């Protein structure tokens, strides 16, 4: 690809000065065999998407803990497991002429053990502040504790040279980056308090190193919003979770997105999509609003997701005049050993099954 300038200007995303609606899908390279990556990317493009998105899990790429004064070792080239070949995945994305959103961590969530943190971090009492009410598999980090932040920045700085090399300003496919994921989400599960200044300062620390390394593409923040109530989720917590991001724009976030995971969407909760969008806009002045995780799959097998569910959510989301959608999940897969929090299978009722089959509810994505 030629060098391209991705930026937010005049209330919209622009690529080389031309407005672009972000139409993205989540594909986790580490849950799919590398010889199938191109197949999933081609299918994403055939559904009309212009971008794909993925986490880069710290837990997965750290292959050796620090010891005897030596730093940790990371594998980004597939030396120890071909599914760790991040560089190959980025280059496959480029060959398919798709843009790429990289979600760098340190925390990924993404149904991973300890939210994607290595055991040495997650089990260190100096790094976490998990309340008793938190779920057993979660790790609520003490973001600004030295015991957490120092190794977190070490992880980030090991990854940044790759991101810089492949960002769009250098001719690569990476047009946006996300630092951490749904900051404060695990704290919310265990009982939410207002920590907007702490969360914003944590983001500033991460962004400072990213900018110093040479990152020039826009930064995204992903806001947790919907809470599960059996077969439906509600956005009734969205005003509170959004307040924890009220200082992120001043910290340098240019794109903010909620996570619309309503499960069964109908007359009881469809209005929550508008609520979730408007509370994001209420904390914005110059950044743009997207949906960073738009439900096109569901973690469990009930409620069953049908084409009409995807069609309705995409229609309502577009009515709120968002500037982009990232479909979560787009492609299912299988967890490597010791990564998944809920077992091996990561089907997610995704429009593209773990075997690569296109399911019926992919059709509304293509029609949109």
C-alpha positions as YAML, in Angstrom:
chain: A
units: angstrom
residues:
- id: 1
  name: UNK
  ca: [0.00, 0.00, 0.00]
- id: 2
  name: UNK
  ca: [1.07, 3.59, -0.52]
- id: 3
  name: UNK
  ca: [1.59, 5.89, 2.43]
- id: 4
  name: UNK
  ca: [-1.78, 7.19, 3.66]
- id: 5
  name: UNK
  ca: [-2.82, 9.70, 6.28]
- id: 6
  name: UNK
  ca: [-5.64, 8.57, 8.59]
- id: 7
  name: UNK
  ca: [-7.06, 11.35, 10.73]
- id: 8
  name: UNK
  ca: [-10.19, 12.67, 12.39]
- id: 9
  name: UNK
  ca: [-11.27, 16.03, 11.03]
- id: 10
  name: UNK
  ca: [-14.52, 17.99, 10.88]
- id: 11
  name: UNK
  ca: [-16.42, 15.30, 12.79]
- id: 12
  name: UNK
  ca: [-15.49, 12.41, 10.53]
- id: 13
  name: UNK
  ca: [-12.77, 9.88, 9.76]
- id: 14
  name: UNK
  ca: [-10.68, 10.73, 6.72]
- id: 15
  name: UNK
  ca: [-8.17, 8.65, 4.78]
- id: 16
  name: UNK
  ca: [-5.97, 10.92, 2.67]
- id: 17
  name: UNK
  ca: [-8.55, 13.68, 3.00]
- id: 18
  name: UNK
  ca: [-11.48, 11.54, 1.83]
- id: 19
  name: UNK
  ca: [-14.34, 10.73, 4.24]
- id: 20
  name: UNK
  ca: [-14.56, 7.06, 5.16]
- id: 21
  name: UNK
  ca: [-17.24, 5.19, 7.08]
- id: 22
  name: UNK
  ca: [-15.46, 2.63, 9.23]
- id: 23
  name: UNK
  ca: [-16.99, -0.78, 8.46]
- id: 24
  name: UNK
  ca: [-14.88, -3.28, 10.33]
- id: 25
  name: UNK
  ca: [-15.06, -6.84, 11.62]
- id: 26
  name: UNK
  ca: [-13.27, -8.56, 14.49]
- id: 27
  name: UNK
  ca: [-10.99, -11.44, 13.43]
- id: 28
  name: UNK
  ca: [-8.63, -12.92, 16.04]
- id: 29
  name: UNK
  ca: [-5.60, -14.30, 14.21]
- id: 30
  name: UNK
  ca: [-4.45, -16.22, 17.28]
- id: 31
  name: UNK
  ca: [-7.69, -18.27, 17.27]
- id: 32
  name: UNK
  ca: [-7.42, -19.27, 13.60]
- id: 33
  name: UNK
  ca: [-4.78, -21.36, 11.83]
- id: 34
  name: UNK
  ca: [-2.49, -19.13, 9.72]
- id: 35
  name: UNK
  ca: [-3.24, -21.04, 6.51]
- id: 36
  name: UNK
  ca: [-6.86, -19.92, 6.96]
- id: 37
  name: UNK
  ca: [-6.18, -16.22, 7.65]
- id: 38
  name: UNK
  ca: [-6.45, -15.18, 4.02]
- id: 39
  name: UNK
  ca: [-9.74, -17.06, 3.63]
- id: 40
  name: UNK
  ca: [-11.28, -15.12, 6.53]
- id: 41
  name: UNK
  ca: [-9.93, -11.81, 5.26]
- id: 42
  name: UNK
  ca: [-11.26, -12.43, 1.75]
- id: 43
  name: UNK
  ca: [-14.66, -13.31, 3.22]
- id: 44
  name: UNK
  ca: [-14.62, -10.12, 5.29]
- id: 45
  name: UNK
  ca: [-13.98, -8.13, 2.14]
- id: 46
  name: UNK
  ca: [-16.73, -10.00, 0.27]
- id: 47
  name: UNK
  ca: [-19.19, -8.88, 2.96]
- id: 48
  name: UNK
  ca: [-18.37, -5.26, 2.15]
- id: 49
  name: UNK
  ca: [-16.01, -4.48, 5.03]
- id: 50
  name: UNK
  ca: [-13.12, -2.07, 4.57]
- id: 51
  name: UNK
  ca: [-11.31, -2.86, 7.84]
- id: 52
  name: UNK
  ca: [-10.63, -5.70, 10.27]
- id: 53
  name: UNK
  ca: [-9.75, -5.48, 13.95]
- id: 54
  name: UNK
  ca: [-7.91, -7.73, 16.39]
- id: 55
  name: UNK
  ca: [-6.55, -7.88, 19.91]
- id: 56
  name: UNK
  ca: [-2.87, -8.63, 20.41]
- id: 57
  name: UNK
  ca: [-2.83, -10.61, 23.68]
- id: 58
  name: UNK
  ca: [0.09, -10.10, 26.01]
- id: 59
  name: UNK
  ca: [-0.58, -13.50, 27.61]
- id: 60
  name: UNK
  ca: [-0.27, -15.24, 24.24]
- id: 61
  name: UNK
  ca: [2.86, -13.53, 22.95]
- id: 62
  name: UNK
  ca: [4.96, -13.62, 26.14]
- id: 63
  name: UNK
  ca: [6.86, -16.88, 25.87]
- id: 64
  name: UNK
  ca: [9.31, -16.42, 28.73]
- id: 65
  name: UNK
  ca: [8.91, -14.51, 31.99]
- id: 66
  name: UNK
  ca: [11.69, -12.20, 33.21]
- id: 67
  name: UNK
  ca: [14.27, -13.99, 35.34]
- id: 68
  name: UNK
  ca: [17.79, -13.49, 36.68]
- id: 69
  name: UNK
  ca: [17.74, -9.86, 35.58]
- id: 70
  name: UNK
  ca: [16.74, -10.74, 32.02]
- id: 71
  name: UNK
  ca: [13.67, -9.13, 30.42]
- id: 72
  name: UNK
  ca: [10.67, -11.16, 29.25]
- id: 73
  name: UNK
  ca: [10.75, -12.69, 25.78]
- id: 74
  name: UNK
  ca: [8.01, -12.23, 23.20]
- id: 75
  name: UNK
  ca: [7.24, -14.06, 19.97]
- id: 76
  name: UNK
  ca: [5.67, -12.01, 17.16]
- id: 77
  name: UNK
  ca: [7.03, -14.08, 14.26]
- id: 78
  name: UNK
  ca: [5.59, -17.53, 14.96]
- id: 79
  name: UNK
  ca: [8.85, -19.14, 16.08]
- id: 80
  name: UNK
  ca: [7.16, -21.03, 18.93]
- id: 81
  name: UNK
  ca: [3.67, -21.33, 17.40]
- id: 82
  name: UNK
  ca: [2.57, -20.24, 13.94]
- id: 83
  name: UNK
  ca: [-0.51, -18.54, 15.41]
- id: 84
  name: UNK
  ca: [1.85, -16.07, 17.10]
- id: 85
  name: UNK
  ca: [3.01, -14.75, 13.72]
- id: 86
  name: UNK
  ca: [1.49, -11.29, 14.10]
- id: 87
  name: UNK
  ca: [3.68, -9.88, 11.33]
- id: 88
  name: UNK
  ca: [2.36, -12.41, 8.83]
- id: 89
  name: UNK
  ca: [-1.24, -11.57, 9.76]
- id: 90
  name: UNK
  ca: [-0.62, -7.86, 9.28]
- id: 91
  name: UNK
  ca: [0.94, -8.52, 5.90]
- id: 92
  name: UNK
  ca: [-1.94, -10.82, 4.86]
- id: 93
  name: UNK
  ca: [-4.34, -8.00, 5.75]
- id: 94
  name: UNK
  ca: [-2.33, -5.63, 3.58]
- id: 95
  name: UNK
  ca: [-2.36, -8.07, 0.65]
- id: 96
  name: UNK
  ca: [-6.16, -8.26, 0.90]
- id: 97
  name: UNK
  ca: [-6.32, -4.45, 0.73]
- id: 98
  name: UNK
  ca: [-8.06, -4.14, 4.08]
- id: 99
  name: UNK
  ca: [-7.30, -1.57, 6.76]
- id: 100
  name: UNK
  ca: [-6.45, -2.80, 10.23]
- id: 101
  name: UNK
  ca: [-7.25, -1.75, 13.79]
- id: 102
  name: UNK
  ca: [-4.75, -3.10, 16.32]
- id: 103
  name: UNK
  ca: [-5.85, -3.38, 19.94]
- id: 104
  name: UNK
  ca: [-2.54, -3.43, 21.74]
- id: 105
  name: UNK
  ca: [-3.44, -4.10, 25.35]
- id: 106
  name: UNK
  ca: [-1.91, -4.45, 27.91]
- id: 107
  name: UNK
  ca: [-5.39, -5.81, 28.74]
- id: 108
  name: UNK
  ca: [-7.45, -7.45, 26.03]
- id: 109
  name: UNK
  ca: [-10.42, -9.01, 27.86]
- id: 110
  name: UNK
  ca: [-11.76, -10.92, 24.83]
- id: 111
  name: UNK
  ca: [-12.90, -13.96, 26.86]
- id: 112
  name: UNK
  ca: [-9.30, -14.68, 27.83]
- id: 113
  name: UNK
  ca: [-7.92, -15.99, 31.08]
- id: 114
  name: UNK
  ca: [-7.05, -13.10, 33.38]
- id: 115
  name: UNK
  ca: [-8.23, -10.71, 30.64]
- id: 116
  name: UNK
  ca: [-5.16, -11.61, 28.56]
- id: 117
  name: UNK
  ca: [-2.58, -10.82, 31.24]
- id: 118
  name: UNK
  ca: [0.26, -13.26, 32.00]
- id: 119
  name: UNK
  ca: [-0.09, -15.19, 35.25]
- id: 120
  name: UNK
  ca: [2.91, -13.38, 36.73]
- id: 121
  name: UNK
  ca: [0.95, -10.12, 36.52]
- id: 122
  name: UNK
  ca: [-2.54, -11.37, 37.26]
- id: 123
  name: UNK
  ca: [-1.51, -13.31, 40.37]
- id: 124
  name: UNK
  ca: [0.71, -10.60, 41.85]
- id: 125
  name: UNK
  ca: [-1.25, -8.98, 44.71]
- id: 126
  name: UNK
  ca: [0.58, -5.70, 44.08]
- id: 127
  name: UNK
  ca: [-1.00, -5.35, 40.63]
- id: 128
  name: UNK
  ca: [-4.67, -6.13, 41.20]
- id: 129
  name: UNK
  ca: [-7.57, -4.87, 43.26]
- id: 130
  name: UNK
  ca: [-10.25, -7.48, 42.58]
- id: 131
  name: UNK
  ca: [-13.25, -6.94, 44.87]
- id: 132
  name: UNK
  ca: [-14.90, -10.01, 46.39]
- id: 133
  name: UNK
  ca: [-17.93, -9.51, 44.14]
- id: 134
  name: UNK
  ca: [-15.87, -9.82, 40.94]
- id: 135
  name: UNK
  ca: [-16.17, -12.88, 38.72]
- id: 136
  name: UNK
  ca: [-13.66, -15.63, 39.50]
- id: 137
  name: UNK
  ca: [-11.84, -15.38, 36.17]
- id: 138
  name: UNK
  ca: [-11.41, -11.61, 36.21]
- id: 139
  name: UNK
  ca: [-8.46, -9.49, 37.22]
- id: 140
  name: UNK
  ca: [-9.21, -5.88, 38.14]
- id: 141
  name: UNK
  ca: [-5.86, -4.13, 37.66]
- id: 142
  name: UNK
  ca: [-4.47, -1.36, 39.78]
- id: 143
  name: UNK
  ca: [-3.63, 0.62, 36.65]
- id: 144
  name: UNK
  ca: [-1.21, 3.13, 38.15]
- id: 145
  name: UNK
  ca: [0.57, 0.76, 40.53]
- id: 146
  name: UNK
  ca: [4.24, 0.50, 39.57]
- id: 147
  name: UNK
  ca: [4.04, -3.30, 39.78]
- id: 148
  name: UNK
  ca: [1.41, -3.23, 37.02]
- id: 149
  name: UNK
  ca: [2.32, -0.19, 34.94]
- id: 150
  name: UNK
  ca: [6.04, -0.91, 34.57]
- id: 151
  name: UNK
  ca: [5.63, -4.37, 32.98]
- id: 152
  name: UNK
  ca: [2.59, -3.13, 31.05]
- id: 153
  name: UNK
  ca: [4.71, -0.44, 29.39]
- id: 154
  name: UNK
  ca: [7.45, -2.99, 28.80]
- id: 155
  name: UNK
  ca: [4.91, -5.10, 26.89]
- id: 156
  name: UNK
  ca: [3.66, -2.11, 24.95]
- id: 157
  name: UNK
  ca: [7.14, -0.96, 23.97]
- id: 158
  name: UNK
  ca: [8.05, -4.43, 22.72]
- id: 159
  name: UNK
  ca: [5.11, -4.23, 20.33]
- id: 160
  name: UNK
  ca: [5.22, -0.60, 19.20]
- id: 161
  name: UNK
  ca: [8.08, -0.90, 16.66]
- id: 162
  name: UNK
  ca: [5.96, -3.40, 14.70]
- id: 163
  name: UNK
  ca: [2.91, -1.14, 14.81]
- id: 164
  name: UNK
  ca: [4.93, 1.89, 13.71]
- id: 165
  name: UNK
  ca: [6.41, -0.02, 10.79]
- id: 166
  name: UNK
  ca: [2.98, -1.10, 9.53]
- id: 167
  name: UNK
  ca: [0.93, 2.02, 10.23]
- id: 168
  name: UNK
  ca: [-0.68, 3.69, 7.23]
- id: 169
  name: UNK
  ca: [1.64, 6.70, 7.34]
- id: 170
  name: UNK
  ca: [4.47, 4.28, 6.53]
- id: 171
  name: UNK
  ca: [2.56, 2.45, 3.81]
- id: 172
  name: UNK
  ca: [1.00, -0.25, 5.99]
- id: 173
  name: UNK
  ca: [-2.62, -1.23, 6.70]
- id: 174
  name: UNK
  ca: [-2.85, 0.01, 10.32]
- id: 175
  name: UNK
  ca: [-5.13, 3.06, 10.38]
- id: 176
  name: UNK
  ca: [-6.04, 3.11, 14.09]
- id: 177
  name: UNK
  ca: [-4.79, 1.75, 17.40]
- id: 178
  name: UNK
  ca: [-6.51, 1.05, 20.67]
- id: 179
  name: UNK
  ca: [-4.60, 1.17, 23.95]
- id: 180
  name: UNK
  ca: [-5.93, -1.29, 26.51]
- id: 181
  name: UNK
  ca: [-9.59, -2.36, 26.18]
- id: 182
  name: UNK
  ca: [-12.78, -1.27, 27.92]
- id: 183
  name: UNK
  ca: [-10.78, 0.38, 30.68]
- id: 184
  name: UNK
  ca: [-12.59, -0.15, 33.98]
- id: 185
  name: UNK
  ca: [-14.87, -2.90, 32.66]
- id: 186
  name: UNK
  ca: [-13.72, -5.51, 35.16]
- id: 187
  name: UNK
  ca: [-14.04, -2.99, 37.97]
- id: 188
  name: UNK
  ca: [-17.63, -2.40, 36.82]
- id: 189
  name: UNK
  ca: [-18.45, -6.11, 37.17]
- id: 190
  name: UNK
  ca: [-17.26, -6.01, 40.76]
- id: 191
  name: UNK
  ca: [-19.00, -2.74, 41.65]
- id: 192
  name: UNK
  ca: [-18.39, 0.47, 39.72]
- id: 193
  name: UNK
  ca: [-17.07, 3.68, 41.23]
- id: 194
  name: UNK
  ca: [-16.16, 6.86, 39.39]
- id: 195
  name: UNK
  ca: [-12.48, 6.67, 38.49]
- id: 196
  name: UNK
  ca: [-12.38, 8.94, 35.45]
- id: 197
  name: UNK
  ca: [-9.16, 10.72, 36.44]
- id: 198
  name: UNK
  ca: [-7.33, 7.50, 37.26]
- id: 199
  name: UNK
  ca: [-8.43, 5.85, 34.02]
- id: 200
  name: UNK
  ca: [-7.51, 8.91, 31.95]
- id: 201
  name: UNK
  ca: [-4.09, 9.16, 33.58]
- id: 202
  name: UNK
  ca: [-3.49, 5.49, 32.81]
- id: 203
  name: UNK
  ca: [-4.38, 6.12, 29.17]
- id: 204
  name: UNK
  ca: [-2.03, 9.13, 29.08]
- id: 205
  name: UNK
  ca: [0.86, 6.99, 30.31]
- id: 206
  name: UNK
  ca: [0.25, 4.43, 27.55]
- id: 207
  name: UNK
  ca: [-0.26, 7.08, 24.87]
- id: 208
  name: UNK
  ca: [2.90, 8.94, 25.83]
- id: 209
  name: UNK
  ca: [5.02, 5.89, 25.03]
- id: 210
  name: UNK
  ca: [3.03, 5.18, 21.86]
- id: 211
  name: UNK
  ca: [3.55, 8.70, 20.51]
- id: 212
  name: UNK
  ca: [7.22, 8.68, 21.51]
- id: 213
  name: UNK
  ca: [7.65, 5.47, 19.54]
- id: 214
  name: UNK
  ca: [6.19, 7.11, 16.43]
- id: 215
  name: UNK
  ca: [2.48, 6.24, 16.38]
- id: 216
  name: UNK
  ca: [0.70, 8.83, 14.21]
- id: 217
  name: UNK
  ca: [-2.67, 7.19, 13.48]
- id: 218
  name: UNK
  ca: [-5.81, 7.98, 15.56]
- id: 219
  name: UNK
  ca: [-6.36, 6.45, 18.99]
- id: 220
  name: UNK
  ca: [-9.61, 4.66, 19.87]
- id: 221
  name: UNK
  ca: [-11.22, 4.18, 23.29]
- id: 222
  name: UNK
  ca: [-13.77, 1.39, 23.76]
- id: 223
  name: UNK
  ca: [-16.43, 1.96, 26.44]
- id: 224
  name: UNK
  ca: [-18.26, -0.96, 28.14]
- id: 225
  name: UNK
  ca: [-22.00, -0.33, 28.09]
- id: 226
  name: UNK
  ca: [-24.43, -3.25, 28.00]
- id: 227
  name: UNK
  ca: [-25.11, -5.48, 31.02]
- id: 228
  name: UNK
  ca: [-26.57, -8.98, 30.65]
- id: 229
  name: UNK
  ca: [-30.01, -9.79, 32.02]
- id: 230
  name: UNK
  ca: [-30.62, -13.38, 30.91]
- id: 231
  name: UNK
  ca: [-31.41, -13.43, 27.17]
- id: 232
  name: UNK
  ca: [-31.39, -9.64, 26.88]
- id: 233
  name: UNK
  ca: [-28.85, -7.01, 27.79]
- id: 234
  name: UNK
  ca: [-29.59, -3.44, 28.71]
- id: 235
  name: UNK
  ca: [-27.72, -0.17, 28.32]
- id: 236
  name: UNK
  ca: [-28.96, 1.22, 31.61]
- id: 237
  name: UNK
  ca: [-25.39, 1.43, 32.95]
- id: 238
  name: UNK
  ca: [-24.14, 3.31, 29.88]
- id: 239
  name: UNK
  ca: [-24.43, 6.81, 31.41]
- id: 240
  name: UNK
  ca: [-22.28, 5.72, 34.35]
- id: 241
  name: UNK
  ca: [-19.63, 3.87, 32.37]
- id: 242
  name: UNK
  ca: [-19.35, 6.77, 29.92]
- id: 243
  name: UNK
  ca: [-18.57, 9.18, 32.77]
- id: 244
  name: UNK
  ca: [-15.42, 7.20, 33.45]
- id: 245
  name: UNK
  ca: [-14.24, 8.31, 29.99]
- id: 246
  name: UNK
  ca: [-15.13, 11.99, 30.30]
- id: 247
  name: UNK
  ca: [-11.45, 13.03, 30.36]
- id: 248
  name: UNK
  ca: [-10.26, 10.75, 27.57]
- id: 249
  name: UNK
  ca: [-10.75, 13.25, 24.77]
- id: 250
  name: UNK
  ca: [-8.45, 15.72, 26.53]
- id: 251
  name: UNK
  ca: [-6.01, 12.82, 27.00]
- id: 252
  name: UNK
  ca: [-5.79, 12.36, 23.24]
- id: 253
  name: UNK
  ca: [-8.56, 9.97, 22.19]
- id: 254
  name: UNK
  ca: [-9.93, 10.89, 18.76]
- id: 255
  name: UNK
  ca: [-12.45, 8.06, 18.31]
- id: 256
  name: UNK
  ca: [-14.76, 6.79, 21.06]
- id: 257
  name: UNK
  ca: [-16.95, 3.77, 20.77]
- id: 258
  name: UNK
  ca: [-19.43, 1.92, 22.89]
- id: 259
  name: UNK
  ca: [-20.07, -1.82, 22.85]
- id: 260
  name: UNK
  ca: [-23.57, -2.75, 21.73]
- id: 261
  name: UNK
  ca: [-24.23, -6.31, 22.88]
- id: 262
  name: UNK
  ca: [-28.01, -6.36, 23.47]
- id: 263
  name: UNK
  ca: [-28.43, -10.15, 23.05]
- id: 264
  name: UNK
  ca: [-32.07, -10.42, 21.92]
- id: 265
  name: UNK
  ca: [-32.95, -7.00, 20.48]
- id: 266
  name: UNK
  ca: [-36.62, -6.03, 20.53]
- id: 267
  name: UNK
  ca: [-39.06, -3.41, 21.82]
- id: 268
  name: UNK
  ca: [-37.83, -3.88, 25.39]
- id: 269
  name: UNK
  ca: [-34.27, -2.73, 24.76]
- id: 270
  name: UNK
  ca: [-33.88, -1.31, 21.23]
- id: 271
  name: UNK
  ca: [-34.06, 2.26, 22.54]
- id: 272
  name: UNK
  ca: [-30.94, 1.55, 24.61]
- id: 273
  name: UNK
  ca: [-28.88, 1.80, 21.40]
- id: 274
  name: UNK
  ca: [-29.82, 5.48, 21.14]
- id: 275
  name: UNK
  ca: [-29.13, 6.00, 24.84]
- id: 276
  name: UNK
  ca: [-25.71, 4.38, 24.59]
- id: 277
  name: UNK
  ca: [-24.78, 6.53, 21.59]
- id: 278
  name: UNK
  ca: [-25.95, 9.80, 23.08]
- id: 279
  name: UNK
  ca: [-24.09, 9.35, 26.36]
- id: 280
  name: UNK
  ca: [-20.88, 8.88, 24.38]
- id: 281
  name: UNK
  ca: [-21.61, 12.08, 22.47]
- id: 282
  name: UNK
  ca: [-22.27, 13.88, 25.75]
- id: 283
  name: UNK
  ca: [-18.58, 13.56, 26.70]
- id: 284
  name: UNK
  ca: [-17.28, 14.52, 23.25]
- id: 285
  name: UNK
  ca: [-16.40, 17.82, 21.62]
- id: 286
  name: UNK
  ca: [-14.04, 17.01, 18.76]
- id: 287
  name: UNK
  ca: [-13.72, 13.22, 18.74]
- id: 288
  name: UNK
  ca: [-16.08, 11.04, 16.71]
- id: 289
  name: UNK
  ca: [-18.45, 8.29, 17.88]
- id: 290
  name: UNK
  ca: [-18.44, 4.75, 16.53]
- id: 291
  name: UNK
  ca: [-19.61, 1.40, 17.88]
- id: 292
  name: UNK
  ca: [-16.40, -0.42, 18.70]
- id: 293
  name: UNK
  ca: [-18.15, -3.75, 19.29]
- id: 294
  name: UNK
  ca: [-21.39, -4.21, 17.34]
- id: 295
  name: UNK
  ca: [-23.12, -7.49, 18.09]
- id: 296
  name: UNK
  ca: [-22.97, -9.83, 15.11]
- id: 297
  name: UNK
  ca: [-22.23, -12.78, 17.37]
- id: 298
  name: UNK
  ca: [-22.95, -13.79, 20.96]
- id: 299
  name: UNK
  ca: [-20.59, -15.48, 23.41]
- id: 300
  name: UNK
  ca: [-23.08, -18.25, 24.29]
- id: 301
  name: UNK
  ca: [-25.51, -20.24, 22.15]
- id: 302
  name: UNK
  ca: [-28.66, -18.66, 23.58]
- id: 303
  name: UNK
  ca: [-30.39, -16.56, 22.50]
- id: 304
  name: UNK
  ca: [-29.89, -17.82, 18.96]
- id: 305
  name: UNK
  ca: [-28.87, -15.00, 16.62]
- id: 306
  name: UNK
  ca: [-30.89, -14.71, 13.40]
- id: 307
  name: UNK
  ca: [-30.47, -12.51, 10.31]
- id: 308
  name: UNK
  ca: [-33.28, -10.23, 11.48]
- id: 309
  name: UNK
  ca: [-31.39, -9.56, 14.73]
- id: 310
  name: UNK
  ca: [-28.29, -8.38, 12.89]
- id: 311
  name: UNK
  ca: [-30.37, -6.37, 10.41]
- id: 312
  name: UNK
  ca: [-32.24, -4.61, 13.22]
- id: 313
  name: UNK
  ca: [-29.10, -3.71, 15.16]
- id: 314
  name: UNK
  ca: [-27.27, -2.39, 12.11]
- id: 315
  name: UNK
  ca: [-30.33, -0.36, 11.12]
- id: 316
  name: UNK
  ca: [-30.82, 1.21, 14.55]
- id: 317
  name: UNK
  ca: [-27.10, 1.89, 14.98]
- id: 318
  name: UNK
  ca: [-26.95, 3.65, 11.61]
- id: 319
  name: UNK
  ca: [-29.92, 5.82, 12.58]
- id: 320
  name: UNK
  ca: [-27.84, 7.28, 15.41]
- id: 321
  name: UNK
  ca: [-25.41, 8.68, 12.81]
- id: 322
  name: UNK
  ca: [-22.36, 6.86, 14.08]
- id: 323
  name: UNK
  ca: [-19.18, 7.28, 12.04]
- id: 324
  name: UNK
  ca: [-18.31, 3.62, 12.07]
- id: 325
  name: UNK
  ca: [-19.08, 0.07, 13.21]
- id: 326
  name: UNK
  ca: [-16.78, -2.76, 14.24]
- id: 327
  name: UNK
  ca: [-18.65, -6.08, 14.08]
- id: 328
  name: UNK
  ca: [-17.92, -8.36, 17.03]
- id: 329
  name: UNK
  ca: [-17.31, -11.15, 16.37]
- id: 330
  name: UNK
  ca: [-17.00, -11.54, 12.62]
- id: 331
  name: UNK
  ca: [-15.13, -14.87, 12.62]
- id: 332
  name: UNK
  ca: [-15.10, -17.62, 15.22]
- id: 333
  name: UNK
  ca: [-12.14, -19.77, 16.13]
- id: 334
  name: UNK
  ca: [-10.48, -21.95, 18.73]
- id: 335
  name: UNK
  ca: [-8.47, -20.90, 21.76]
- id: 336
  name: UNK
  ca: [-4.85, -21.97, 22.07]
- id: 337
  name: UNK
  ca: [-3.99, -23.80, 25.28]
- id: 338
  name: UNK
  ca: [-4.26, -21.72, 28.45]
- id: 339
  name: UNK
  ca: [-5.78, -18.68, 26.72]
- id: 340
  name: UNK
  ca: [-9.57, -19.04, 26.77]
- id: 341
  name: UNK
  ca: [-11.52, -18.21, 29.92]
- id: 342
  name: UNK
  ca: [-14.50, -20.34, 28.86]
- id: 343
  name: UNK
  ca: [-12.96, -23.38, 27.20]
- id: 344
  name: UNK
  ca: [-11.42, -24.18, 23.85]
- id: 345
  name: UNK
  ca: [-14.21, -23.27, 21.45]
- id: 346
  name: UNK
  ca: [-14.63, -19.59, 20.55]
- id: 347
  name: UNK
  ca: [-17.57, -19.91, 18.19]
- id: 348
  name: UNK
  ca: [-19.42, -16.80, 19.32]
- id: 349
  name: UNK
  ca: [-22.24, -17.53, 16.84]
- id: 350
  name: UNK
  ca: [-20.05, -15.54, 14.49]
- id: 351
  name: UNK
  ca: [-21.24, -14.90, 10.90]
- id: 352
  name: UNK
  ca: [-18.13, -16.79, 9.79]
- id: 353
  name: UNK
  ca: [-17.94, -20.04, 11.76]
- id: 354
  name: UNK
  ca: [-14.71, -21.49, 13.21]
- id: 355
  name: UNK
  ca: [-14.57, -23.81, 10.19]
- id: 356
  name: UNK
  ca: [-14.94, -20.86, 7.79]
- id: 357
  name: UNK
  ca: [-18.58, -21.44, 6.86]
- id: 358
  name: UNK
  ca: [-20.64, -18.34, 6.06]
- id: 359
  name: UNK
  ca: [-23.76, -18.37, 8.23]
- id: 360
  name: UNK
  ca: [-27.17, -16.94, 7.37]
- id: 361
  name: UNK
  ca: [-26.81, -13.83, 9.52]
- id: 362
  name: UNK
  ca: [-23.86, -12.69, 7.40]
- id: 363
  name: UNK
  ca: [-26.30, -11.60, 4.70]
- id: 364
  name: UNK
  ca: [-27.48, -8.41, 6.51]
- id: 365
  name: UNK
  ca: [-23.82, -7.41, 6.87]
- id: 366
  name: UNK
  ca: [-23.38, -7.60, 3.13]
- id: 367
  name: UNK
  ca: [-26.66, -5.79, 2.46]
- id: 368
  name: UNK
  ca: [-25.78, -2.95, 4.85]
...
